[in-house]
Amino acid sequence: MRFASLLLLTLLLLPAVASGQTSNDRLIAQALEDLGVSPDGRVIEAAVEEAFSQLYPRERYGSFRMNRTQARAIAYIAVLIAADGGRRGPSPVPIPTPGPYGCEEAVERTYDLVAEIPADPPGFGIFLTDDEKAAIRRMAPDIRRAAASCGCTGLADAALDLERLARNDGLVNRSDAMPLLERLRTQAVACR
């Protein structure tokens, strides 16, 4: 029995070990992609290592078990480090820059999206329609990018959660989407 469980554990971990990618790497890559930055490249890899050592000076990257929030913090700092890089000239990666224009755009797009999806549609609307899901998939990434560029991480997170719900190919229950839309609206108000 012990041999079987050890063999199963080895088979489950083998793909991650063979690729050289740890769960920390996957979390960081997802956080960088959420910020609109490609996780590939030596500049961003070096910046991630620097950001990790700044946040956790006594920890080793390989033995540290990080969560999604920590990965987002490291990714954001890494983007700032990579953009600055201690050199003059254009940045090798786009940097999210706080500013009222991005926030206004994010809030405006949020209200446009909320207006497209009624809480009580005419008829028997238990599920989101394909058009409503398409609107979410089309508009949520723009909201997320604009919110991240102005520092409204709560709005960016809410847009990401709504976008993930709309990616479902099956039926999406309207009662699952409405709390996310309300959270999106609340975060938009806080972002202003």
C-alpha positions as CSV (number, residue, x, y, z in Angstrom):
1,M,0.0,0.0,0.0
2,R,2.8,2.4,0.9
3,F,4.6,1.7,-2.4
4,A,1.4,2.3,-4.4
5,S,0.8,5.7,-2.7
6,L,4.5,6.6,-3.3
7,L,4.3,5.6,-6.9
8,L,1.1,7.6,-7.4
9,L,2.6,10.7,-5.7
10,T,5.7,10.3,-8.0
11,L,3.5,10.1,-11.1
12,L,1.5,13.1,-10.1
13,L,4.6,15.2,-9.4
14,L,6.6,14.0,-12.4
15,P,5.2,16.5,-15.0
16,A,5.8,19.5,-12.7
17,V,9.4,18.4,-11.9
18,A,10.1,17.5,-15.6
19,S,9.1,20.9,-16.8
20,G,11.1,22.6,-14.0
21,Q,8.1,24.6,-13.1
22,T,7.0,24.8,-9.5
23,S,3.6,25.9,-8.1
24,N,5.3,29.2,-7.2
25,D,6.3,29.6,-10.9
26,R,2.7,28.9,-12.0
27,L,1.2,31.4,-9.6
28,I,3.7,34.1,-10.6
29,A,3.1,33.4,-14.3
30,Q,-0.7,33.7,-13.8
31,A,-0.2,37.0,-11.8
32,L,2.0,38.4,-14.5
33,E,-0.5,37.4,-17.2
34,D,-3.3,39.1,-15.2
35,L,-1.2,42.3,-15.3
36,G,-0.8,41.9,-19.1
37,V,2.9,41.0,-18.9
38,S,4.4,37.9,-20.6
39,P,6.1,35.8,-17.9
40,D,8.8,34.7,-20.5
41,G,12.1,36.5,-20.7
42,R,15.2,36.9,-18.6
43,V,14.5,40.5,-17.6
44,I,11.2,39.6,-15.9
45,E,12.6,36.4,-14.4
46,A,15.5,38.4,-12.8
47,A,12.9,41.0,-11.6
48,V,10.8,38.3,-10.0
49,E,13.8,36.9,-8.2
50,E,14.7,40.5,-7.0
51,A,11.1,41.2,-5.9
52,F,10.9,37.9,-4.0
53,S,14.2,38.6,-2.2
54,Q,13.0,42.1,-1.3
55,L,9.7,40.9,0.1
56,Y,11.1,37.7,1.8
57,P,14.8,38.3,2.5
58,R,15.2,35.3,4.8
59,E,13.3,32.8,2.6
60,R,14.4,30.7,-0.4
61,Y,12.2,30.8,-3.5
62,G,12.3,27.0,-4.0
63,S,11.2,26.1,-0.4
64,F,8.7,29.0,0.1
65,R,5.1,28.1,-0.4
66,M,3.3,31.1,-1.8
67,N,-0.3,31.9,-2.2
68,R,-2.1,33.8,-4.9
69,T,-2.0,37.2,-3.1
70,Q,1.7,36.9,-2.5
71,A,2.3,36.0,-6.1
72,R,0.4,39.1,-7.2
73,A,2.5,41.3,-5.0
74,I,5.7,39.8,-6.2
75,A,4.5,40.1,-9.9
76,Y,3.6,43.8,-9.4
77,I,6.9,44.6,-7.8
78,A,8.7,42.6,-10.5
79,V,7.0,44.6,-13.2
80,L,8.1,47.8,-11.5
81,I,11.7,46.6,-11.1
82,A,11.8,45.4,-14.7
83,A,10.4,48.7,-16.0
84,D,13.0,50.7,-14.0
85,G,15.9,48.3,-14.4
86,G,18.3,51.0,-13.3
87,R,18.8,52.1,-16.8
88,R,17.6,54.9,-19.1
89,G,15.5,54.4,-22.1
90,P,12.2,52.6,-22.9
91,S,11.0,50.0,-20.5
92,P,11.4,46.3,-21.5
93,V,7.9,45.6,-20.1
94,P,4.8,47.7,-19.9
95,I,4.4,49.2,-16.4
96,P,1.0,49.8,-14.8
97,T,0.9,53.5,-14.0
98,P,-1.5,55.0,-11.5
99,G,-3.6,57.8,-12.9
100,P,-7.1,59.1,-13.0
101,Y,-7.6,58.3,-16.7
102,G,-7.2,54.6,-16.2
103,C,-9.7,54.7,-13.3
104,E,-12.2,56.7,-15.2
105,E,-12.0,54.3,-18.1
106,A,-12.3,51.2,-15.8
107,V,-15.4,52.7,-14.0
108,E,-17.0,53.7,-17.3
109,R,-16.5,50.3,-18.8
110,T,-17.8,48.7,-15.6
111,Y,-21.1,50.7,-15.8
112,D,-21.4,49.8,-19.5
113,L,-21.1,46.1,-18.6
114,V,-23.5,46.2,-15.7
115,A,-26.0,47.9,-17.9
116,E,-25.9,45.1,-20.4
117,I,-26.8,42.4,-18.0
118,P,-30.1,42.9,-16.3
119,A,-30.8,41.3,-12.9
120,D,-34.4,40.5,-13.8
121,P,-34.6,40.0,-17.6
122,P,-38.0,39.8,-19.3
123,G,-39.2,36.3,-19.5
124,F,-37.7,33.3,-17.7
125,G,-34.0,34.3,-17.5
126,I,-32.4,31.9,-15.0
127,F,-29.2,31.6,-17.0
128,L,-27.0,34.2,-18.7
129,T,-27.6,34.3,-22.4
130,D,-24.8,33.7,-24.9
131,D,-24.8,37.4,-25.7
132,E,-24.4,38.4,-22.1
133,K,-21.5,35.9,-21.6
134,A,-19.9,37.3,-24.8
135,A,-20.3,40.8,-23.4
136,I,-18.5,39.8,-20.2
137,R,-15.7,38.0,-22.0
138,R,-15.3,41.1,-24.3
139,M,-15.5,43.8,-21.6
140,A,-14.0,42.3,-18.5
141,P,-10.4,42.1,-19.7
142,D,-10.6,45.8,-20.6
143,I,-11.9,46.6,-17.1
144,R,-9.2,44.5,-15.6
145,R,-6.4,46.2,-17.5
146,A,-7.7,49.7,-16.9
147,A,-8.2,49.0,-13.2
148,A,-4.8,47.5,-12.8
149,S,-3.2,50.4,-14.5
150,C,-4.7,52.9,-12.0
151,G,-4.1,50.7,-8.9
152,C,-7.7,49.6,-8.4
153,T,-6.8,46.0,-7.6
154,G,-10.2,45.2,-6.1
155,L,-11.9,46.2,-9.3
156,A,-9.4,44.2,-11.4
157,D,-9.9,41.1,-9.2
158,A,-13.7,41.4,-9.5
159,A,-13.5,41.7,-13.3
160,L,-11.2,38.7,-13.4
161,D,-13.6,36.6,-11.3
162,L,-16.5,37.6,-13.5
163,E,-14.5,36.8,-16.6
164,R,-13.7,33.3,-15.3
165,L,-17.4,32.7,-14.7
166,A,-18.3,33.7,-18.2
167,R,-15.6,31.4,-19.7
168,N,-17.8,28.5,-18.8
169,D,-19.1,26.9,-22.0
170,G,-22.1,25.5,-20.2
171,L,-25.1,27.3,-18.7
172,V,-24.1,30.0,-16.2
173,N,-26.7,30.6,-13.5
174,R,-27.7,34.3,-13.3
175,S,-27.8,34.0,-9.5
176,D,-24.0,33.2,-9.6
177,A,-23.3,36.2,-11.8
178,M,-25.3,38.8,-10.0
179,P,-23.2,38.9,-6.8
180,L,-20.1,39.2,-9.0
181,L,-21.7,42.1,-10.9
182,E,-22.6,43.8,-7.6
183,R,-19.1,43.4,-6.4
184,L,-17.8,44.8,-9.6
185,R,-20.1,47.8,-9.2
186,T,-19.1,48.3,-5.6
187,Q,-15.4,48.2,-6.5
188,A,-16.0,50.7,-9.3
189,V,-17.6,53.1,-6.7
190,A,-14.6,52.6,-4.4
191,C,-12.2,53.2,-7.3
192,R,-13.5,56.6,-8.1
